[in-house]
Amino acid sequence: MKNIYETSPFGTFFPAEKEAVCRAKHQLSWRVYAPVVRPSQRVYIVGSCEALGQWNVDKALPLTIASYPYWSIKLDLKTLGSEFEYKFIVKDNGSVLWEEGDNRRYYVCGEMESEHIEAGFRGDFQWRGAGVAIPVFSLRSEQSQGIGDFVDLKKMGDWAVATGQKVIQILPINDTTMTFTWRDSYPYSAISIFALNPMYLSIVEMGATGEEIAQLNAGETVDYDAVCALKWNFIRKEFARSGRRTLKTKAYQAFFEANKDWLEDYAAFCYLRDKYQTAYFEKWSAKDKKYSKKLVAKLCDEKFEDYGKVAIYMWVQYHLDRQLKESVAYCRSLGVVLKGDIPIGISRDSVEAWSDGRLFNMNCQAGAPPDDFSADGQNWGFPTYNWEVMAQDGYAWWKRRFEKMADYFDLYRIDHILGFFRIWEIPMDSIVGLLGYFNPAMPFSYDELAQRGMPMNHERYLRPQIHHNYLHEFFGEEDWTPYLDAKENGYYSLKEEYNTQRKINKALAGKNEKAMRALYGLTGEVLFIEDPRKPGHFHPRIAAQQTKSYEWLSQWEKDRFNDLYNDFFYHRHNDFWGALAMEKLPALVDATNMMCCGEDLGMVPACVGPVMNNLGILSLEVQRMPKDPSIEFGFTNLYPYKCVCTTGSHDTSTIRGWWHEDREQTQAYYNQILWKQGQAPADASGELCEIIVNNHLASPAIWTILPLQDWLAMDEKVRKADVDSERINIPAIPNHYWRYRMHLTLEELLGESELNGKIARMIRDNRR
């Protein structure tokens, strides 16, 4: 198991120091394990002899940071004497923290010889930090160009220092360019797992000027289309002016050699995307849609007639890499690190799908079962992973992906870490996630279903049960006859042209949304789904108890189905999924020295927690989404140490937004969690937000990382007036426009001394 204190963030917080030279022939040296300290603190040794200050803490001797969390010191044995007592202490601006327990004792036994002592600072104190979560596109500085960029991260680092925070958490920053429109704003659908998003290039830093920049930067939200047009117009002009010279520089050549394994594939893909005006490579010509190294080599050859249209993408990546690394280095110099985000999926219209399709199951879609984010489940549209093929070279694809992240980040979040245990796989003919199934899984066979009292009935359990008595609950006053064929005894079947969600969507999207949603619902009126890879084996349909098909079962059948359902989703797979995760995750976590965090929200199998804990992967704790289904809210004071504690994520509303979403839930939270009496106020005041934030800071979690919106919520003069506009994403909306921006500039935020001072005090008072 990786020691979290030996991961790369602590190398930034506690840079290794050169140990003081001790030239004595006989030395006594200590190496002390002390993760208790904060960056402003230092470990000292004090003791009974004169060399150790005779218990005077002002004369205590400082230890050197060898490699955090280890501290060391070497002393001349002669000056210490043959017998003395001592202790380790931590000092910080005059305050002193003594280690617990009795005094340590040292005796010289026999002839004096050099000796090395390994020790650990005694006490239950553990290092804890705080941070802010903000997408790069949401940053706003006086130099921004209508969207946040990598250079803006420097001022975000300044604000982190001003408030005592140690980490800036951002969303994925990979290139998502498929259409050059707002539809590319979704950060979890990238065309490359390596390439950075050109929207985060600061063209001002490269010399761009003009009134259009100021106009776009004044916008309340991101105008993605306009920003995209502005930046690409500059990029093309600047490449034409200086690009060829840059490509010949030593700096560019070094970047190219370090990234050649993905860079040329990416540039060739972008050129072909532009040529055919689509990233959907199945629509390209036969000679181009089939990837080959020979094709890429041809397109990336300087003699190729359109070489400039290929090279521009490598040139842009060079400048993006340069700007991001400069900001990372600046933040690290301040003692602040960046936390990145690794999406669980890859786009089926991506470089990786084009160049190495064997690694993916392109004939299905990844998503998530129903949860607090979406009652119908989520369909991300991504292909699932072919883990069997990936295992053949020891998951080299994943390792390279993690290694590239380590170029910029000291921490990272694995989006939907549950996907390493099992993924929610959805047939290609489905739109919503309800007709999905877990893969891998152990579906029930005919024999097992029969043995457990529910022999398979194809017509009743596998096909949608549609009856006249409840059609009005789906359609209301809408006429259903155009879509259904009548059968005997009041039953219906879906007409051929409407018997899948994909067909329904094609026929009715944008024309009759009400009928479309009704028909989606009817396609889900099944109790089991046959496994596409193992014919004759069946998965219980997720949330089947909410269907009319289930309602019309006999009580005997309901009891049998419930037994099968509960076993399947909550017991049957625990050891199986845990073992599968342990085949993949250890090598990936060990591929870099970054600190690893996992987004483990949703339908979490019991095996997930132990696996993450064993591997030193931090869990995610959101109070309104407790992992214990028997409680409504999590208790921040009971969170585990190895977790990231937060008030919400990019997929949830902010504190203030959540406060007015469900008045019954808000009231319960007000009385039961905040211990307030009476009626909950209609809105979350700055004072209430401060209490909520403080409760999160006081948790035992190693990290409390809060969305910027929730930090600002504590100050009613600073926070944004329009609560709903602060939300970043609504998962239930498949084509959501990701465009939230800070309503004040980073320069203005740095000037809010009252709020910044409050945050700094709260962090300090909670020993973060």
N, C-alpha and C positions, 0 to 999 in steps of 0.2 A: 504494500500500500504506500502511495506517495505521501510524504509528510507535507502538509499544506504550507508549513512555515519555510520549506525549502524550495518553494516555487518562485517564479521570477518577480512577482510584485514586491517581495520583500528585499530583493536585490536593489530595487529602486528606493524603497523606504529607508533601507539601512545599507548604504553603500559600504563595501568592504574597506577596512582601514589598514594602513601599514602598522604592524605591531611594533611597539617600542623595543629597541634592541637591549638585551640584557647580556653582558659579556662575562658574567660570573662563571666560574668553573663549575660550581654546584648550584643548580637552579631548581626552584619549585615552580611549576607551571600549572595553571588551571584552564580547563575548557568547560565553560558553563552554558548549559542549555537554558535560555531565558526568553521564551516567547511572550513574557508578560509586558515587555516594554513597548512604548509608543515612540515615534520618531524623535520627539523632543526630549526623550529620557535617555539615561545611560546607566549601565550596571557598574557598581563599585564593590570593592572589598574593604572591609573595615574589621579591626580585631584588637586583641588585648596587648599586642607588642607595640613597641614604638614605631616600627616600620609600617604598621597598619593603622596608625593614628590613635592607638589606645582608646578605641571606641568613640573617638571624636569624628562625627560624620563629615565635618569640614576638612578633615585630613585623610579621608578615605581615598583609596587609589582607584582610578578609572580603569575599566577593562576595555579592550579593543574589540570592535566588531570583526570577528574573523570571517564568518559567513553566516548571516542571520539564519536561525536564532542562536548561533553559538558565539560566545564572547570569550576572550582569552587574556591572560596576563602571565608574564614570567618575572620572577623576583629572585634576588640573591638569597640563598638559604642562610648565609651567615648573618645577614641583617635581621632575619626573622627569629632566630634563636631556635633552641631545640624543642620548645614546647610553647604552644599558643592556642588561643581560641579565636574564631572569626565567624563572620557572616557576610552574605551578599546583600546589598541594598540597591534600590533604584532611586535615583535622584532626578528631580524635575523642577527647575526654577524655585529652589528652596525647600520644596516638599520632599519627604523621604518615605519610601516604602520598604519596610524590613521584610526579609523572607521569614516564613513561619518556622516553628520548631525550636529545639534547643540549639545552643551555640555549637558550631562545628569545632572539632579539636584536631590538632596536628602534633605528632610526636616524632622526633628523629630517633630512629631505631638503629643502633650500631653506628658504623662509620658513615659520615655524611656523604650521600650520593644524590645526584639529580633525580627528580621524581615528577611524574605527570599525574594530575588528578582530574578525572571527569566528574562533573557535578551538574545538578539541575536546580534552578531557583525554586525554592519550596513555596508553594502557594497555589490557590485555585484561580488566580487571575490569568486571563488569556487575552491576546491581542484582538481588538475589535476596531473596525473602521466604518466610515460612512461614505456615501457617494451619491451621484446624481445620474439619472437616466434621461437621455435626450437624443432623438435621432439627429444625424448630421443635417438632414434637410430642414429641420426645425430651427436650427441656429440662425441668429440674426445679429449681424454687426453693422457698423457704419460702412464697412467695405464689402458687404455681401452683395450678391447680384440677383436678388429675388429668391434665393435659396441658400441654405447654409453650405459651407464648403470646408475642406480640410484645414485651410488656414484659420478659419474661425475657431477651431479647436484650441488654439493657443489662448484666446481670451476666455474660453470656457475653463481652461486650466487655471487662469488667473483668478476666476471666480471661485473655483474649488479651493484654492489656497486661502482666499479671503474668508472662507466659511469653514475651514478646517476639514474639508473632504479630501479623500484620497483616490477616488476612482470616478471616471466618466464612462458610463455605459451607453453604447450606441447600438443602433439596429444594423443589419447587414449593409455593406457598402459596395457590393459587387455590381458590375454592369448589368442593368436590366433592359437595355435598349433593344426593343423589338419593333416599335412603331414610330418612335420619335414624338410621341404624344403623352398625355396624362396617364394613359393606360400602362405606361412603363413606371409609374410611381410606386408600384407594389414591390417592396424591397426583398421579398422572399421568393421571387421568381426571376432569377438571374440567368443571363445567357452564358455566364462563365463563373466557375467557382473561384477563379484566380483574379480575373481582370477587375479593376476598380471602376466605379461609375463616373463617366465624364461629367455628370451634373455636379460633382463635388470638386471640380477643378476651379480654382480661383483664377479667373481671367484677369482680374484687377491686378493680382500679384504678378501677372505676366505682361502688364502694361495696358490693359484695356481701359478705355474711358468713354464717357458719353452720357447724355441725358437719359437714354433708355435704361441704363443700369440703375440710376437713381429712382426712376419711375417704378421699375419692377421691385426694387428693394423696399419701396413704401407700401407694397401690397400687404394686406392683412394675412393672406394665405399664399401658398406657392402656386403661381401660374405656370404649371409645368411646361405647357406647350410653348409659351413665350420665352421662358428661361432656356429651354432646349434650343429654340431657334437662335436666341442671342449667343449662347455659348458656342454652338456649332458654326455659326457665321464667323465668330472670332477665330475659332480653332482652324478652320480651313484657310483663312487669310494669313494667320500667323505661320501655319505650316508651309504655305506657299512662299512666305518671306524668308523663314529661317530654318525650316524643318530639315532640309537636306544637310545643312551645316551641322545641326545638332546630332544627326545620325552618325556623323563621323567622329564625334568627340569621344574621349576616353571614358567619360562618365556614362554616356549612353551605351557604349560597347560593354562596359562592366555590367550595367543593368540587363542588357540583352543576353549576355552569356549566363547570368544567374537565373533568367526567367525563360530561356529559349524553349524549354520543354513544353510550355503552354502558350507562349506569346505568339508564335507563328500560326498555330492552329486558330487562335482567337482572331488574329488579324485577317486570316483567310476567310474565316466564317463571316466576319463583319463585312468584308468586301462582297461576298456572295449574297448576304442578306440585302445589302444595298442594291446589288445588281438585279435581283429578282423581286425586290421590294417586299420581302417577307422573310421572317426568321424560321418559318415552317419549311424545313429543308426538303420535306417530301414533295413540295411543289417546285423544287428546282429541277433543272434538266437532269437526265439520267447520268451524265458524265460528272455532274457536280454534287448531286445529292448523296452519292456514294463516296464516303471519305477515303482518301489514300494519302500517304506521306508524299507520294510523287506529285499529286495535285497541289498540296500545300507548298512543296518546294518550288513548284513552277510559279505560283502566285506570289511567293515571297522573294523571288529572284529579282535583283535590280534590273535585269534586262527585260522583265515582263512589261508589256506596253502600258499597263495600268498600275505599275508598281507604287506610284504615289498614293493611289486610293487604298492600297493595302498598308503601306508604311505609316500613314497618318495615324492608324490605330495603335501601332507600337509606340510612336512618338507621344501620343496622348497618355498612354500608360506610363511612360517614363516620367512625364511631368507630374502625373497623379501620385506615383510612388515617391517622387522627390518631395512634393508638398506634404504628403501624409507623414513621411519619415521625419521631416523637419519639425512638424507639430508634435509628433510623438516624443522626439528628443527634447523639445522645449518643455513639454509637460513633465517628462521624467526628471528634468533638471530642477523642477519645482517640487518633486516628490509626489507627483500625481501620475497615475497609470490609466491606460484605456482598456476597457472590457469590450470585446467584440462579440459577434453573434454568428453562429454557424447554422444556417437553415437545414432542416432535416431532408428537404427534397431538392431536386434539380428540375429545371424546366425541360419539358420534352422538346422545346425549341431552343436548345442550347448547344454550345460547342461540344460539351461532354456527351450529350445524346447523339450528336452527329459523328463524333470521332471515335467513341468507344461504347456503342449501343449495347454490346454484349453484357455490360455491367448492370443493365437496367431491364426491368420488365415493362416493356413499352405497351403491352396489350392490356394494361389496367391503370388505375389511378390511386394515388395516395390521399389520405384525408384523416379525419378523426371522428370517432363515434360521438353521439350526442353528449353535450356537457353544458356547463354554465355559459359558454360562449355562444352555442348554437344548438337549439332544440332538435334540429334536423340533422345534426352532424355537420362536418365540414368536408367539402371536396376541393382539394387543392389542385387537382388536375395533373400533379406530377407523376411520373412513372415510379414504381417501387424499385428497391434495390435487389439485384440478383446476388445475394450474399454468398451463394455457393461458388460463383465465379470469382467474386472479390476475395474469397478466402484462399484461392489458389496461389496468390503471390503475397499472402500475409497482409491483405488489406492495404496494399501500397498506395492505391488511389486516395484512401482516407488519410493515410499518414502524410502524404504530400500536401493534402488540403490543410491539415493541421499545421504543418511546418510553414506554409505560406502565411497563415494567420499569425504565427509567432514573429513574423517580420515587423508587425505593427502592435501586437497586443500582449499584455501580461496576464490577462484573464480572458476567458471566453465562455459564452453561454451556448450550450448545445440545445438548439430549438427542438422541442418535442423529443426528449431523450428516450421516451417510451418506444420510439421507432427502432431503437437498437435491441429492444426486447421482442417487439412485434409491431407490425404496422397495420393500420386500418386500410384495407385494400377494397377498392370500389370498381365494379364492372364498368367498362367503357360506355355502356348504354345508359348509365345512371348519371343524373345531374346532382342530386343531393346525396348525403352520406348514409341514409338509413338502410340501404340495401347492401352495405358493405359487410366485410368479415375480416377477422384477424388472420394475418399471414406472417409467420407460420402458425399453425394451430393443429389441434387434434380433433377434427370433427367427428361426430357420431356416425357409426356405420349402421346399416340396416339391422344387423343382428343386435347391436347394443341398444338401439332404440326399442326393438321388440322386447329385449330382456328387461328394459326399464319401464315397460308398460305403455309405450307410445309408438307402436309400429308405424312406419312411414306410410302416409296416405298422400300420394302425389297431388291428386286433384284438390284435396282439402287443405294441405299444409304448404304446398309449394306454389300454387297458383293463386292470384288475387281473389279473395272472396268478396264479391260485390252483390249487395242485395238491395231491392227496392226500398225496404224499410228504413235504411239509413243513408240513402243517397242524398237526401236533402241536407244532411249534416255536412256534406262535402261541397255541394253545388249551391245551396240556398235556393234562390228563385231561378238560377241559371238552367237552361235547357241542356240535359245530358244526353239526349237521344242521338245527336250527331257523332258521339264518341263511343257509344256502347252498343253491343249486340245483346238482345234479349234471349234468355235461356228459360228453362223450366222453373216453376215454383218461385218466381220473382227474382231469380238470379240473373246476373249479366256478366259478360266478358268484355274486355277492351277490344275495340276494333283493331285490326292488323296495323293500320296506320297510326295508332295511338298506344301500342302495347309496350313501349319503352319510354323512359323519360327523355331520352335523346330525340326520339321521334316527336314526342309531345312538344318539346322545346322548339324544335325546328318549325312545327306547324303553327304554334300559338304564341310564342314569345313576341311581345310588343303588339299583339293583336287582341288577345283575350287572356289577360293574366289570371283572372279569377278561375276560369276553366282550366288553365294550365296547372295552377296550384292544386285544384281538386283532383285532377288526373294524376299528378305526382303522388298525392295521398293514396289514391286507389292502387297504384302500382306497388305500394308498400303493404298492402293488406295480405301479407303472407306470414307464416310462422317459422319457416325454415328456408335456408338458402343452400343449394347444392354447391359443394366445393368444385371450382372449375378445374382444379388439378387432380382431384381424386373423385371421379364419378362414383356415385353410390355412398357418399359421405356428406354429412349435413351439419350446418351451423345454425343454431337458433338465431332468429332475426333480432337484432338489438332493439330494445324497447318494445318488443312485441306485445307486452301486456297493455299497451295503449291503443291497440288496434281493435277494430270491430271483429276481425277474424278470431282474436283471442276471446273477446267478450261473448261470442256465440259458442264457445266450447262448453262441454258439460263440466261440472265441478270436478269430476274425476280427471278429465283431461287437463283441466287447469292445474290441478295439483301435480300431475305427472310432468307437465311442461315446466312449471315453476321449479321443480326439483332439478330437471335437466338444465334449465337456464342458469340457476344459481351456481350449480356445479361448474358449468362451462365457463361462465364469466368471472367467477370469484375463487375457484379452487383448482380446477382441473389442470391449468397450465402453469401454475406458479413455479414449480421446480424446472419445468421444461423451458419456460421463457428466461428464467434466471440463468440457466446453464448456457443458453444461446448468447445472452448478453456478455457473459464472462468469456466467451470465445472471441468476441470482437473488441470490447471496450478496453481491456488492460493494455493492449499494444498501442491503441490510439491515444490513450491518456498519457502513456509513457513516451510518445513520439516527440513531445516538446516539454519544456519546463513551465508552461503556462499553468495558472490555476484554473481548474475546470469546474464549471457550474452547469447543472442540468435543469432544464425547464420540465418539471415532472408534475404538471397539472393535468386535470381531466380524470379519466377512468384509469386509476393507477393500480396495477397488480401488486400483491403483497410482496413479491420478490424484488421490486424496484428499490425500495429503501435500503435493505441490507447490501445489495450489490453496489449502490452508489456510496454507501458509507465505507464499505470495504476498500473501494478504489479511491477514496478521498475526494469524491465528486460532491460538491455542495448542492443541496436541494434548494428549491424555491418555495417560500412560504408567503401566501397571500391570505390575509385575515378573513376576507369574505369568501374564500374558496378553501375551507379546511380540508385536509386529507382524511380526517375522520368523518364519515358520512352521518354519524349520530349527533353531531353538533352543528349549529348554524354558523358560528364564528370561531376562528382559531384564537388561542390565547397567546399573545406575543411573549408573555413571561415564561411560557413553557416550550418555546421553540428550541430545537437542537442548536448546538454551537455551529456545526458544519452546515450552515444554510445561508441563503441570501433572504433577508427579510424585507418585504416591500409592501406598499399600500396598493399597488396595482401595476399593470403593464400596458404596453401599447395596444393590447387587445381589450382592455377594460376601460371603463369610465374613470375619471379622476375622483378624488375624495368628494369634491363638491358636486360633481355630476352624479355619482352614485347616491348621494344623500337624498336626492329627490326622485330617484327611479322607482323605488318601492317603499312607500311610506310605512307599511307594516314592518318591513325589515329594518328600516331606519329607526323606528320606534324601539324595536327589540334591542338594537345595537346601543341606542342612547341609554336605555335603562339597565341592560345586562352587562355591557362591556365598559361603557363610560361611567357607570354608576350614578347616572343623573336621574332625578325624580321628575315626574310629571310629563307633559306633552313635549315631544321632540320639536325643536324649531323647524320652520319650513326650509331654511337654508343653513348650510354649515358655515358658521361664523369663523372669523380668524382665530378666535379663542378655542373653539372646538377643534379646528384643524390642528392647532398647536398641541392640544392634548393628544390627538391621534398620532401625530408625528413623534411626539415625545415617547409615547408608549412603544413605538417601533424602535426608536433609538435605544430604549432601555432594555430591549430584548437581549437574550444571551447570544444571538446570532453573530457570527464573525463579521458579517456585512449587513448594514442597513443601507439599501440603495433605493432612493425614492425618485419618482418622476419629477422633473423640474416643476411641473404645474402644482404638485402637492407641497413642494418647498415654498413656492410663492403664495400658496393658499393661506398661509398663516398671517399674511399682511394684507388687510383689506384695501389699503391704499395702493399696493403694488400689483396685486393679482388682477387677472383679466376679468372684465365685467361679464362677458358672455361665456357662461360656464360650458355650454354644450360645444362651443367651437374649440375647446381645449382637447377634445377627444381625438386620438390619432387614428384608430381603426375600429370598425364595427365588423367582427368576423361573420356575422349573419348576412352581410352584403358582399357577395362574391367579387364584384367589380368596384370596391370602395376606392375612392380617390384619397391617397395619402398626401395631405397637403398642409398639416398643422405647422404654424410658425409661432415662435415667441412673439408676444405683442410689444415687447420693448427690446432695445438693443442690448448686447452684452456690455457695451460701455455704460449704458444707463443702469443696468443691473449691478455693475461694479460700484456705481455711485450710491446705491441704496444701502447706506451704512447701517441704518437701524435694523433692517431685516437681516443683513449679512452678519451683524454683530450678534443678533438673536440666535441665528443658526449656529454660529461658532460657539456660543456659550452652551447651547443645548448639546452639541456634539461633545464638547469638553466635559460638561457636567455628567454626561453618561459614559465617560471614560472611553470615548472613541477617538 
